[in-house]
Amino acid sequence: MALRLLRSIVVSLLVTSAVVIAVPTQTSGAALLDPQVAIPLAQRDASAGLYSRESNAERLRRGLGPKAPTRRSPNALRPRQSPSPPTPGVITATVQGALPGFVAVEHPTVPHYNLTSAFDRATRFVADTSSSPFEIIATSGGIDAFPTTGFIKGFASSSADLTTGSSNYAWFGGVTPTPPGSRPVAQPSSWSVVYGTNEPVESFVWTIGAGNLLTPQWINTDGSLAPLTLVFTSRYNSVLITGDFDKFVAEYGADAGEARHVTFTWTPL
Ligand SMILES: *[C@@H]1O[C@H](CO)[C@@H](O)[C@H](O)[C@H]1NC(C)=O
């Protein structure tokens, strides 16, 4: 994992000023990443591209309602234990071969974390980065119903275990918090509305390293920690983790659109 992450960081650093990079064809697998019930593909704004924003005029032309006004309410902050005060920040996301962007909520009605190039749209978070692992909690512009971020077992994953040799994945989203050190717990999350089921989640999923690089962690059902890759899927404009990038692409490549390595960096405000 370290190698993979390192490689993607190096690649990102090398190409931050150029969007052109050789990325292997990633359309082999045709399995679907989610049941596509609540958000039909047609409404997914899939044509919006990596980071592009739609104006309300464009949305109306496409028969969609206007975008919800940006919320900036601070009332979502509810850290449950904090050895030192959580500090505010945004998450900078660098997709392999693209310019850095930010984690934000771009969908007006069914909130999910997407990526945007606009800093002023970035979700504001707080985190106590002195503990490890730690939670990252949205304070504004996030997913109001689930301010605590975490990962949510993918609907098509055969289990909540992310391992080398498995295409299983878990979405980055808003979750009902779990205790530190917890194995996956099936409880409500921002993907429950899409899936119609409460898939297993974890919230103490972040560690921080040199350059404020955020590394995700996920405890499997047997208590083991798997090496993880953070992946951006262009079709969903969303981020997930998997234990095996190549297997993931082989299984879900076509539905994911372009699947690329992405790095998250904690950017204090
Ligand atoms: C945001 O992410 C959700 C979940 O993947 C996706 O359905 C939606 O189309 C994305 N919205 C935008 C504007 O990219």
The ligand as an SDF file (V2000), in Angstrom:
LIG
                    3D

 14 14  0  0  0  0  0  0  0  0999 V2000
  -21.8270   13.0730   -6.2930 C   0  0  0  0  0  0  0  0  0  0  0  0
  -21.6700   11.7080   -5.8860 O   0  0  0  0  0  0  0  0  0  0  0  0
  -22.8250   10.9130   -6.0390 C   0  0  0  0  0  0  0  0  0  0  0  0
  -22.5220    9.5520   -5.4770 C   0  0  0  0  0  0  0  0  0  0  0  0
  -21.5170    8.8950   -6.1890 O   0  0  0  0  0  0  0  0  0  0  0  0
  -23.2250   10.8680   -7.4900 C   0  0  0  0  0  0  0  0  0  0  0  0
  -24.3960   10.0950   -7.6280 O   0  0  0  0  0  0  0  0  0  0  0  0
  -23.4730   12.2790   -7.9790 C   0  0  0  0  0  0  0  0  0  0  0  0
  -23.7570   12.2760   -9.3560 O   0  0  0  0  0  0  0  0  0  0  0  0
  -22.2540   13.1550   -7.7390 C   0  0  0  0  0  0  0  0  0  0  0  0
  -22.6250   14.5400   -8.0920 N   0  0  0  0  0  0  0  0  0  0  0  0
  -21.8900   15.2910   -8.8900 C   0  0  0  0  0  0  0  0  0  0  0  0
  -22.4540   16.6370   -9.2230 C   0  0  0  0  0  0  0  0  0  0  0  0
  -20.8080   14.9550   -9.3300 O   0  0  0  0  0  0  0  0  0  0  0  0
  1  2  1  0
  1 10  1  0
  2  3  1  0
  3  4  1  0
  3  6  1  0
  4  5  1  0
  6  7  1  0
  6  8  1  0
  8  9  1  0
  8 10  1  0
 10 11  1  0
 11 12  1  0
 12 13  1  0
 12 14  2  0
M  END
$$$$
